[in-house]
Amino acid sequence: KFLDAMPPKLRPYFTFAAFTGCRRDELWHVRWMDVDLEKRIVHVRPHGTWAPKDKKARIVPMHDRVHEVLSSMPQGLPLTPIFGSHRHEKAMQTAGKKAGLGRFRLHDLRHSFASNLLAAGADPVAVRDILGHASLTTTNEYSHSTMARMKKAVGLLASKGPSRSPGGRVIQIVRDE
């Protein structure tokens, strides 16, 4: 809904944000040299005096929607920022209202990206790495547990046998049928 409510010329920027989980500052600094359409990855890495929040480079796998958007855009020189440093606040607020979301922040797209990955069962460690978090504690703030998800988690005991983990003895608490 949100992306559909966005003016067409701004959809690539917000689609990229929604399907990479990049921070605002990272969106402003991603350059064509950071994109590998063939390998379907985006590098988030330092450039000159700018660096990502954690100062570390990382690789973000490219969602099909991001690949589609970037493939359809005219590619600039390798050092050219893809989107530039525009805030688009008015367009964001208008699209948020049209989509029934009320007050909307760019960080809401990052939060939604992470929350939706975790809700779909993505490995929290992978989500941490994609987002560039230093710890799982930060990533877990994006996880919203529901009773249905908690019941499903407990239900896994009935379908899985015991497994050994380093440093611990695991006993079978449910008999295989």
Secondary structure as UniProt FT lines:
FT   HELIX           2..5
FT   HELIX           8..10
FT   HELIX           11..20
FT   HELIX           24..29
FT   HELIX           32..34
FT   STRAND          35..36
FT   TURN            37..40
FT   STRAND          41..44
FT   TURN            48..49
FT   TURN            53..54
FT   STRAND          58..61
FT   HELIX           64..72
FT   TURN            78..79
FT   HELIX           89..98
FT   TURN            99..100
FT   HELIX           107..119
FT   TURN            120..121
FT   HELIX           124..131
FT   HELIX           136..140
FT   TURN            141..142
FT   HELIX           147..159
FT   TURN            166..167
//
